[in-house]
Structures are given as structure tokens and as C-alpha cells.
Amino acid sequence: VNNDLNTDLTTFATELADAARTVTLRYFRRPLDIEHKTDTSPVTIADRETEQLLRQRILQRFPEHGLYGEEYGQHGLEQRHRWVIDPIDGTKSFICGVPTFGTLIALLDGSESIIGVIDMPALDERWVGTAGQPTRFNGEPCRTRDCSGLADAALFATAPEMFQGEDAQRFQRLVRRVRLRRFGGDCHAYGLLAAGFIDLVVEADLKPYDFMALIPVIRGAGGVISDWRGQPLGLGSDGRVLAAATPELHERALVVLNAD
Amino acid sequence: VNNDLNTDLTTFATELADAARTVTLRYFRRPLDIEHKTDTSPVTIADRETEQLLRQRILQRFPEHGLYGEEYGQHGLEQRHRWVIDPIDGTKSFICGVPTFGTLIALLDGSESIIGVIDMPALDERWVGTAGQPTRFNGEPCRTRDCSGLADAALFATAPEMFQGEDAQRFQRLVRRVRLRRFGGDCHAYGLLAAGFIDLVVEADLKPYDFMALIPVIRGAGGVISDWRGQPLGLGSDGRVLAAATPELHERALVVLNAD
């Protein structure tokens, strides 16, 4: 019964991603007014209109569910089921015509993220994770790569300015141990990890709508995702995220991040 | 006559890009052995096979032309016409499954870069520049954006480690003046500039095969491209590149890069 319910909810989540695409792709690479929020991150009418559409769809279908979105805040957070959505992850990429922006959709059952969608509209790539099932990349099951040593690992992060103060040193300590480091991923990096193309994503300063959707995707592909202390991610997490292709690699990255 | 010749050569350059796609896309997101060159940059069989194919085609059609490629060096550099090619620009992206890698093809007439192709196989995007003609983005004429002030400019660079020593400070000085900075572009950033989505690309530590193809693309779209002293780029340039959407923006960026 639980599996059937999860399948229905997963189907609904992918329908949400389909709907979001119609809005984001209509605005992508078109002239847009850009506002700057209080935290100076850019936001456009595309972010707002996409989130409004997703809210509408969710409210219509599941009026009893809670909802937490990047642009319009939260309601019903006391509910068992809560949707956590980021209409455009990588707004900077979006407004610069870079096709690696994504839409993130998560469904929480209690504190557990049971469904996650990483959708890349302009790349026509989609990762769907459902608790207890293999993650699917464009409909096909996918797996992380069998990488257990830091010296073999390719590490991604969206931007160096994520890492402030001591975090910058902790991140650099890890970078010195890996084979390759690349900036500029946005949520696409987590999809690449789930599909076995890279091995580590290490980020900080993320919000729940940036990471809740990643959890079922990474786990269902055989990877591990946590905060920098190895604790499970949740709505109360501190915004530091470590995703790894294997438990061994995750453990080794944790040791380096937390070394004195 | 000169225009007809340039049109024929441009057609041939795009045929080269078509041929390169068949190789790069065959290897993209497939398991690959990665070697590390003496400068530690990664190289794969995809880089080597693509360059071999392009060399073969050029030699067959224009045996009298010179050729300079990233992987197999140069010959005939004393010739009037010389091809300068980078089979895979953004090998790091390529080996990580990131679709923003590209193929760069330039033709020099004397010291002048008269034809440039920026081809993005996995994105199905192509910019073609021919001296004296408007740059084409996927077949359609494109223009840079009308951005003249640093405070309005979006600036891209591939990675922070490009900027060593004093260059890092010069780059940071410019970053503090612009609206937005993003890492992770590879050659795609120059295409985005030519198509009017971003306004500045500032890089260092580039080789001639990284930048010779960019020149006709940027110029034919109304932009300006030079080294950090404002001098034209050539085979003997020092690897610092500044591309701007407008002459005014280019001048202002030069002033900041060269301020004491």
C-alpha cells in the first residue's frame, strides 16, 4: 500500500516538474527584470511564476499537505506530508543563459524526504528518487560510481563564495586531497553524482529547498548524503551538505572536513 | 572574391565541427581512461581522436595550410593560412559528464583570425564568426548586449585557479565592480557573451587554441576581445583574455584591471 502511494505521489511530483518546465523554458534566455532579494540573491518573474504554479497544483490536489517554497515561504508545516520546492535552483545560471539551472521538488513524510525530483528543463534531464526504489535518470535506473578513495574523486561545488571563514579552510583541505575540483554545478552536480559521473559534492550555505529533493535521489542511486558532521539533513540543518558516491568515500571526506 | 573564399572556408570549418561532434558525442558520458599531461590537465582518447580526425580532414582538403592543435602540436606555421584547433575545450567538464565542453576551430590569415567556430556538441549550440560578417548562433545572426557600465555587467571565468599571484588581485578588483560573477563557463561563456546573455569574460593562462576561435565570434557580434593590456590577441599573446559586450565596457574593465 505504501509503495503504491509512493508511486502515485512520485507520478504527481514528475507532473509538477513537467508543469514547471513550461514556465521556466518560456522565460529562459528572454529579457527579464531581475530583482535582488534581501540576501542579494537574484530573483525573476520566472522564479515567482513557477512557484505559484506549483503551489496551485499542490493545493488543488493535496489541500491537506504542507508547503515550503523558496519564494513564497511556508504553510502547514505541522502536517505529516510537506512539499519543499525550489522553482529555479541556479537563478544566476538561469539569468545568464546557462542551461544548468534546475527545478527541485521534494516530498517529506514526517522528517523524511521520501520523494525528490531534480529536473533540468533546458538540458532535458531529470532525476527522480523515491524512498526504497532505485533512482531514475531520464526514466532509467542509475547508480553512483564505485569510488572509495579521495585521490580518485571528482568534487563539485557551485561557487567558492559559499564557504565563509573556517568553512573555506575545511573545503580547501578536502580539495587538496581529491583528483579534480570544479565550480559551477548548481543542483545538476548532484544528478551527475547519482548517475556515476562525479564522486563528491560539497557545499555550504544551502537552504532546505536546495537540498531536501537531493536526498532520495542520492540515496536511491547508492550514494550517501549528510551534513558536514555526518548527520542526516533536515529542515533544521545548518546548510552544509556533503554528498558522496559511496559510504567509504563519504567517511573519508568527513574525516578530512573535520580534522583539526 | 575574398568574401566567397571566406564563405567556402567557413562552410568547411562548420563541416569540421560536424565531424568533431561525431567523435566527442560517442565518448561523452562513457567510461574513459584519463591521462594527465605534464601540465596536469586531463586528456582522453576523445581529445586525441577528435584532433586526429580534424587534422586528417584539413590535410586532405588544404595540404598547404599550417596547423596548430592542442594535442599534436604544430606544422606549417610559416604558411599564410593556419588552422588553430582545440578538440575539446573544457576536458574537465567533458570527463565529468557536464555538457558545457566545446570544440574550437580557428583559421588564421596571416596573424588575423578570420574564421572562428565555438561548437557545443552536447548542447547542440554553435557560434560561427567570419571576419566582416555578423556572427551566427545556431544559424541566426546574434549580437552582444548593450551593456556599458561595470555595475550592470555579468562576468564569467572558467575557474579561480586561472589567476595566479597578482592576476588574482587584478581579477578580484574587477569582480568587486560587477553585478554578478560566475565560474565554470569554458568556451561556452564567450558564446553566451556573443549572444547577449552575459557581458564580460575575463580569463588567464589560456593557450592560442583556447582563444583564437573566439576572436571572430566576439567581433562579429559587436563585442571587443583583447589581452589585459588592450592589445589584439595573437599566437604570441600571454594567455590573458578580456572579452566585453561593448567598447565602453571593455575600456572600463581595462582601467580596473590595470589600476595600481
Boltz contact constraints between the chains, C-beta under 6 A:
constraints:
  - contact:
      token1: [A, 92]
      token2: [B, 182]
      max_distance: 6.0
  - contact:
      token1: [A, 96]
      token2: [B, 154]
      max_distance: 6.0
  - contact:
      token1: [A, 96]
      token2: [B, 197]
      max_distance: 6.0
  - contact:
      token1: [A, 96]
      token2: [B, 198]
      max_distance: 6.0
  - contact:
      token1: [A, 97]
      token2: [B, 192]
      max_distance: 6.0
  - contact:
      token1: [A, 97]
      token2: [B, 197]
      max_distance: 6.0
  - contact:
      token1: [A, 154]
      token2: [B, 96]
      max_distance: 6.0
  - contact:
      token1: [A, 160]
      token2: [B, 160]
      max_distance: 6.0
  - contact:
      token1: [A, 182]
      token2: [B, 92]
      max_distance: 6.0
  - contact:
      token1: [A, 183]
      token2: [B, 183]
      max_distance: 6.0
  - contact:
      token1: [A, 183]
      token2: [B, 184]
      max_distance: 6.0
  - contact:
      token1: [A, 184]
      token2: [B, 183]
      max_distance: 6.0
  - contact:
      token1: [A, 184]
      token2: [B, 184]
      max_distance: 6.0
  - contact:
      token1: [A, 192]
      token2: [B, 97]
      max_distance: 6.0
  - contact:
      token1: [A, 197]
      token2: [B, 96]
      max_distance: 6.0
  - contact:
      token1: [A, 197]
      token2: [B, 97]
      max_distance: 6.0
  - contact:
      token1: [A, 198]
      token2: [B, 96]
      max_distance: 6.0
